[in-house]
Amino acid sequence: MVTIINSQIAELKDLIKFIKTSISNLGRGNIAAETLRETILSECEKLDNILKQLTNFVKNLSVIKDKKEIIQNIYLNILDVLRLIRTKCEYLIKLSNYLINNNRIYKDQDFKKFFIFIIKYIN
């Protein structure tokens, strides 16, 4: 179970790194695009920190030999958390793709308000 969790964490870390790399230089000079990019990067950092905490938690759990049934349930809950993180990453990828593919639309201030609303909804 630990191996499965660790491999999923590694996969999600790679996905987050991909998102950050894909948008790191987009939208310079445009307030709406910069706001969207910074928000996506901020969300990626939060997810990255959660994954680091989960890695340490799983490492600490793996040394406990007693209470196997309880620990098994904790592992299943961790897998559920990882599924939620994956879903959030998928939304961030969609927003990142929108940022990549629609570079001209950011001059509209309503666009900025719309994306701030979307990102608050995701959280």
Backbone hydrogen bonds in HBPLUS format (Angstrom, degrees):
<---DONOR---> <-ACCEPTOR-->    atom                        ^
c    i                          cat <-CA-CA->   ^        H-A-AA   ^      H-
h    n   atom  resd res      DA  || num        DHA   H-A  angle D-A-AA Bond
n    s   type  num  typ     dist DA aas  dist angle  dist       angle   num
A0005-ILE N   A0001-MET O   3.00 MM   4  6.29 165.9  2.02 154.5 157.9     1
A0006-ASN N   A0002-VAL O   2.86 MM   4  6.03 167.8  1.87 153.3 157.1     2
A0007-SER N   A0003-THR O   2.94 MM   4  6.07 154.3  2.00 145.4 152.4     3
A0008-GLN N   A0004-ILE O   2.99 MM   4  6.23 154.7  2.06 148.1 154.9     4
A0009-ILE N   A0005-ILE O   2.88 MM   4  6.13 157.0  1.93 153.4 160.2     5
A0010-ALA N   A0006-ASN O   2.95 MM   4  6.14 160.6  1.99 145.5 150.6     6
A0011-GLU N   A0007-SER O   2.96 MM   4  6.14 154.9  2.02 143.0 149.9     7
A0012-LEU N   A0008-GLN O   2.92 MM   4  6.14 158.5  1.97 148.8 154.2     8
A0013-LYS N   A0009-ILE O   2.89 MM   4  6.13 153.5  1.96 150.2 157.9     9
A0014-ASP N   A0010-ALA O   3.03 MM   4  6.28 155.7  2.09 146.2 152.2    10
A0015-LEU N   A0011-GLU O   2.99 MM   4  6.26 151.6  2.07 143.8 152.0    11
A0016-ILE N   A0012-LEU O   2.90 MM   4  6.15 158.3  1.95 150.2 155.2    12
A0017-LYS N   A0013-LYS O   2.93 MM   4  6.14 158.0  1.98 146.7 153.1    13
A0018-PHE N   A0014-ASP O   2.90 MM   4  6.12 152.0  1.98 145.1 152.7    14
A0019-ILE N   A0015-LEU O   3.01 MM   4  6.33 157.5  2.06 148.7 154.0    15
A0020-LYS N   A0016-ILE O   2.98 MM   4  6.23 169.3  1.99 155.3 157.6    16
A0021-THR N   A0017-LYS O   2.92 MM   4  6.07 160.6  1.96 149.8 155.3    17
A0022-SER N   A0018-PHE O   2.91 MM   4  6.00 154.7  1.97 148.7 155.7    18
A0023-ILE N   A0019-ILE O   3.29 MM   4  6.51 145.7  2.41 150.3 156.7    19
A0024-SER N   A0020-LYS O   3.11 MM   4  5.73 119.5  2.49 142.5 154.5    20
A0026-LEU N   A0023-ILE O   3.16 MM   3  5.30 166.8  2.18 113.8 117.9    21
A0030-ASN N   A0027-GLY O   3.18 MM   3  5.60 160.9  2.22 136.4 135.4    22
A0034-GLU N   A0030-ASN O   2.80 MM   4  5.93 162.7  1.83 161.6 167.6    23
A0035-THR N   A0031-ILE O   2.87 MM   4  5.99 156.0  1.93 147.2 153.9    24
A0036-LEU N   A0032-ALA O   3.01 MM   4  6.26 161.2  2.04 148.2 153.0    25
A0037-ARG N   A0033-ALA O   2.86 MM   4  6.06 166.6  1.88 151.3 155.3    26
A0038-GLU N   A0034-GLU O   2.82 MM   4  5.95 168.6  1.83 152.2 155.7    27
A0039-THR N   A0035-THR O   2.94 MM   4  6.05 151.9  2.02 144.8 152.7    28
A0040-ILE N   A0036-LEU O   2.93 MM   4  6.17 162.2  1.96 153.3 157.9    29
A0041-LEU N   A0037-ARG O   2.87 MM   4  6.12 164.1  1.90 154.3 159.1    30
A0042-SER N   A0038-GLU O   2.86 MM   4  5.96 150.0  1.95 139.8 148.4    31
A0043-GLU N   A0039-THR O   2.93 MM   4  6.19 158.1  1.98 149.5 154.9    32
A0044-CYS N   A0040-ILE O   2.92 MM   4  6.20 152.1  2.00 147.0 155.2    33
A0045-GLU N   A0041-LEU O   2.96 MM   4  6.25 152.0  2.04 145.0 152.1    34
A0046-LYS N   A0042-SER O   3.02 MM   4  6.36 156.4  2.08 148.4 154.5    35
A0047-LEU N   A0043-GLU O   2.97 MM   4  6.25 162.6  2.00 150.7 155.0    36
A0048-ASP N   A0044-CYS O   2.83 MM   4  6.02 154.8  1.89 147.9 155.7    37
A0049-ASN N   A0045-GLU O   2.93 MM   4  6.19 156.2  1.99 149.4 154.9    38
A0050-ILE N   A0046-LYS O   3.00 MM   4  6.30 155.8  2.06 148.4 155.2    39
A0051-LEU N   A0047-LEU O   2.92 MM   4  6.19 157.6  1.97 149.7 155.7    40
A0052-LYS N   A0048-ASP O   2.99 MM   4  6.30 149.4  2.09 144.9 153.3    41
A0053-GLN N   A0049-ASN O   2.99 MM   4  6.28 158.4  2.04 149.3 154.8    42
A0054-LEU N   A0050-ILE O   2.87 MM   4  6.16 157.1  1.92 150.2 157.0    43
A0055-THR N   A0051-LEU O   2.91 MM   4  6.09 152.8  1.98 144.4 151.6    44
A0056-ASN N   A0052-LYS O   3.10 MM   4  6.41 162.0  2.13 149.6 153.0    45
A0057-PHE N   A0053-GLN O   2.89 MM   4  6.10 157.9  1.94 149.0 156.1    46
A0058-VAL N   A0054-LEU O   2.84 MM   4  6.00 164.7  1.86 153.9 157.2    47
A0059-LYS N   A0055-THR O   2.97 MM   4  6.14 156.0  2.03 145.4 152.6    48
A0060-ASN N   A0056-ASN O   2.93 MM   4  6.18 156.8  1.98 148.2 154.0    49
A0061-LEU N   A0057-PHE O   2.88 MM   4  6.14 153.1  1.95 147.8 155.9    50
A0062-SER N   A0058-VAL O   2.92 MM   4  6.03 148.8  2.02 146.9 154.7    51
A0064-ILE N   A0061-LEU O   3.05 MM   3  5.48 154.7  2.11 112.9 120.6    52
A0071-ILE N   A0067-LYS O   3.06 MM   4  6.33 166.9  2.08 159.3 163.4    53
A0072-GLN N   A0068-LYS O   2.84 MM   4  5.97 150.5  1.92 144.8 153.3    54
A0073-ASN N   A0069-GLU O   3.12 MM   4  6.41 152.9  2.20 143.7 149.6    55
A0074-ILE N   A0070-ILE O   3.02 MM   4  6.39 149.7  2.12 145.4 154.4    56
A0075-TYR N   A0071-ILE O   2.88 MM   4  6.20 156.6  1.93 151.8 157.8    57
A0076-LEU N   A0072-GLN O   3.02 MM   4  6.35 152.9  2.09 145.4 152.6    58
A0077-ASN N   A0073-ASN O   3.00 MM   4  6.28 150.6  2.08 144.0 151.9    59
A0078-ILE N   A0074-ILE O   2.89 MM   4  6.21 149.1  1.98 148.9 158.1    60
A0079-LEU N   A0075-TYR O   2.96 MM   4  6.30 152.6  2.04 148.1 155.1    61
A0080-ASP N   A0076-LEU O   3.10 MM   4  6.45 145.8  2.22 139.9 148.8    62
A0081-VAL N   A0077-ASN O   2.99 MM   4  6.36 153.4  2.07 146.6 153.6    63
A0082-LEU N   A0078-ILE O   2.90 MM   4  6.21 155.4  1.96 150.8 157.8    64
A0083-ARG N   A0079-LEU O   3.01 MM   4  6.29 144.2  2.14 140.9 150.2    65
A0084-LEU N   A0080-ASP O   3.09 MM   4  6.45 153.4  2.17 147.2 153.8    66
A0085-ILE N   A0081-VAL O   2.94 MM   4  6.28 154.1  2.01 150.1 157.7    67
A0086-ARG N   A0082-LEU O   2.92 MM   4  6.14 154.3  1.99 144.1 151.1    68
A0087-THR N   A0083-ARG O   3.00 MM   4  6.28 154.1  2.07 146.1 152.7    69
A0088-LYS N   A0084-LEU O   2.98 MM   4  6.29 157.8  2.03 147.9 153.7    70
A0089-CYS N   A0085-ILE O   2.88 MM   4  6.15 153.9  1.94 148.5 156.3    71
A0090-GLU N   A0086-ARG O   2.92 MM   4  6.24 148.5  2.02 146.1 154.7    72
A0091-TYR N   A0087-THR O   3.11 MM   4  6.50 152.5  2.19 147.5 154.0    73
A0092-LEU N   A0088-LYS O   2.94 MM   4  6.26 156.6  1.99 149.0 155.9    74
A0093-ILE N   A0089-CYS O   2.81 MM   4  6.08 147.3  1.92 148.0 157.1    75
A0094-LYS N   A0090-GLU O   3.03 MM   4  6.32 155.6  2.09 144.6 150.7    76
A0095-LEU N   A0091-TYR O   2.96 MM   4  6.28 160.4  2.00 151.6 156.7    77
A0096-SER N   A0092-LEU O   2.81 MM   4  5.95 152.8  1.88 142.2 150.7    78
A0097-ASN N   A0093-ILE O   2.78 MM   4  6.00 158.2  1.82 152.2 157.6    79
A0098-TYR N   A0094-LYS O   2.99 MM   4  6.23 151.5  2.08 142.7 150.6    80
A0099-LEU N   A0095-LEU O   2.93 MM   4  6.22 152.8  2.00 145.3 152.8    81
A0100-ILE N   A0096-SER O   2.83 MM   4  6.13 152.9  1.90 149.8 157.7    82
A0101-ASN N   A0097-ASN O   2.81 MM   4  5.93 164.3  1.84 153.2 156.9    83
A0102-ASN N   A0098-TYR O   2.99 MM   4  5.74 138.6  2.16 145.5 152.3    84
A0108-ASP N   A0105-ILE O   3.34 MM   3  6.34 176.2  2.34 129.6 130.6    85
A0111-PHE N   A0108-ASP O   3.13 MM   3  5.37 134.2  2.35 100.8 112.7    86
A0113-LYS N   A0109-GLN O   3.25 MM   4  6.67 160.8  2.29 150.4 154.1    87
A0114-PHE N   A0110-ASP O   2.90 MM   4  6.11 155.3  1.96 147.4 154.7    88
A0115-PHE N   A0111-PHE O   3.01 MM   4  6.32 161.7  2.04 155.7 158.8    89
A0116-ILE N   A0112-LYS O   3.00 MM   4  6.23 155.3  2.06 152.1 159.3    90
A0117-PHE N   A0113-LYS O   3.03 MM   4  6.23 155.3  2.09 145.3 151.8    91
A0118-ILE N   A0114-PHE O   2.98 MM   4  6.32 155.8  2.04 146.8 153.6    92
A0119-ILE N   A0115-PHE O   2.91 MM   4  6.08 163.9  1.94 150.7 154.2    93
A0120-LYS N   A0116-ILE O   3.01 MM   4  6.19 156.0  2.07 145.6 152.2    94
A0121-TYR N   A0117-PHE O   2.96 MM   4  6.20 148.0  2.07 145.0 154.4    95
A0122-ILE N   A0118-ILE O   2.97 MM   4  6.33 150.0  2.07 148.1 155.9    96
A0123-ASN N   A0119-ILE O   3.15 MM   4  6.43 154.9  2.22 146.1 151.8    97
